Amino acid sequence: MNAETIIEESKTIQEQVKPHLREAATFFHENEGELFTLEEATGLIASELEIDNTIAARTISQLVGDTVDPVIQVQKDTDKYVGVVEFHEFDGVYGYINYDDQFGKGKRVVCQQCVNEATLDTEVTHATENDPVGSFSGGATWDELVNAVHKHYADVHSVVPENIATGATLASGTTIGGNTSFHAGNESNIDHNNLSNRTHSGDNLTPSSVSSDTLEATDTITDPNGTSHTGELADSAEIPTIQLDGQTVDSTDTINFQT
């Protein structure tokens, strides 16, 4: 199939799914602690939201593919189950039980302000138990994860949102796939062993000095005689003469070099 056609059809699917993400997520939150087979969930969402099964299936796919949304997918034998296992709201953050096919079940705490502002997956910070590249091993408590994200708040955000709205409602209105984890030893994230590290993601960093090849009229320059000239355009009287082959050459002369 033509590449442009596929891209346009993908945009159409996103537009179809976008209006239903929040309602679908709410359905699963209302049934917290229960997992549905993918087939069952598709039928329930289609009925609840009064949409066809194809759009319902695509909506669920978006939710479980969003790494900061509590709606997860667990595969058991040949069956896939979806739903919200456990969900908690804290001050400016929310937490839930995440599931990874390789690393299994683990707690995840997500920065709500990042979710409010995010349009890309790399803009959302979370702390996750059992993260193979993160700072939290199995057994990390909710408090440990929440404290790490609160430290992130102090370093990065100036406000703490009053309301919690999970990953299904990003600033872009879509879900996201991917994440920014807390990596030990990575200066762009919080190190659990050194929480004084500063997160600079999204900061506007201004260099202390800038080098330029452009000379402004206000710059100070020094001529060959060692005289400084500031804020002026030197006239010919100030430019010294030079000697070439015993002849005096001043600023008004033209010198032709032969190669």
URBEL-V830060 format. One record per backbone hydrogen bond with DSSP energy under -0.5 kcal/mol. CO is the residue of the C=O (numbers start at 1). NH is the residue of the N-H. E is the energy in kcal/mol with one decimal. If there is no record, write none. Layout:
co->{CO:CO}
nh->{NH:NH}
e->{E:E}
//
This chain:
co->{2:3:4:5:6:7:8:9:10:11:12:13:14:15:17:17:18:20:21:22:23:24:25:26:27:28:29:31:36:37:38:39:40:41:42:43:44:45:46:46:52:53:54:55:56:57:58:59:60:61:62:63:65:66:68:70:72:74:74:76:79:80:81:82:83:83:84:84:86:88:90:92:92:93:94:95:96:96:98:100:104:106:107:108:109:110:110:111:112:113:114:115:118:118:120:121:123:124:125:127:128:130:131:135:136:136:137:141:142:143:144:145:146:147:148:149:150:151:152:153:163:166:170:174:176:179:180:181:182:182:183:185:186:190:191:194:194:198:200:203:204:205:213:214:216:219:219:221:223:227:229:232:235:235:236:238:242:244:247:249:250:253:254:255}
nh->{6:7:8:9:10:11:12:13:14:15:16:17:18:19:20:21:21:24:25:26:27:28:29:30:31:84:32:34:82:41:42:43:44:45:46:47:48:49:50:51:56:57:58:59:60:61:62:63:64:65:66:66:67:69:167:72:83:76:81:79:76:38:74:36:72:85:33:34:97:95:92:112:113:90:110:88:98:108:106:104:100:98:129:96:127:94:112:115:116:117:118:171:171:172:123:124:125:180:111:109:131:132:134:137:130:131:140:145:146:147:148:149:150:151:152:153:154:155:156:157:165:169:173:170:67:181:126:183:135:184:186:187:189:192:194:191:197:200:203:205:206:207:215:216:219:221:231:229:226:223:221:234:238:239:239:240:249:247:244:242:253:255:256:257}
e->{-2.0:-2.2:-2.3:-2.4:-2.2:-2.0:-1.9:-2.1:-2.1:-2.1:-1.9:-2.2:-2.6:-0.6:-2.3:-0.7:-0.9:-2.4:-2.5:-2.5:-2.0:-1.7:-2.2:-2.4:-0.7:-0.5:-1.5:-1.8:-3.0:-3.3:-2.3:-1.9:-2.3:-2.8:-2.3:-2.1:-3.0:-2.7:-0.8:-1.8:-2.2:-2.6:-1.9:-2.3:-2.3:-2.2:-1.9:-2.0:-2.5:-1.3:-0.6:-1.1:-0.7:-1.6:-1.2:-0.7:-1.7:-0.5:-3.2:-2.3:-3.0:-2.4:-3.0:-3.0:-2.7:-0.6:-3.4:-0.5:-1.6:-2.8:-1.0:-1.9:-0.6:-2.9:-3.1:-3.2:-0.7:-2.1:-2.1:-2.5:-2.0:-3.4:-3.1:-2.2:-2.5:-1.6:-0.6:-1.7:-2.4:-1.6:-1.9:-0.8:-1.2:-1.0:-1.5:-1.3:-0.5:-1.1:-2.3:-2.8:-1.1:-0.6:-1.5:-0.6:-0.7:-1.0:-1.4:-1.9:-2.9:-2.7:-1.7:-1.8:-2.5:-1.9:-1.7:-1.9:-2.0:-1.6:-2.2:-1.4:-0.5:-2.1:-1.8:-0.7:-0.8:-0.5:-1.7:-0.9:-1.1:-0.5:-1.7:-0.6:-1.9:-0.6:-1.7:-0.7:-1.8:-0.5:-2.2:-0.9:-0.5:-0.5:-0.5:-0.6:-1.5:-0.5:-1.0:-2.8:-2.4:-2.5:-2.2:-0.7:-1.5:-0.6:-0.7:-0.6:-2.8:-2.2:-2.7:-2.3:-1.4:-0.5:-0.5:-0.6}
//
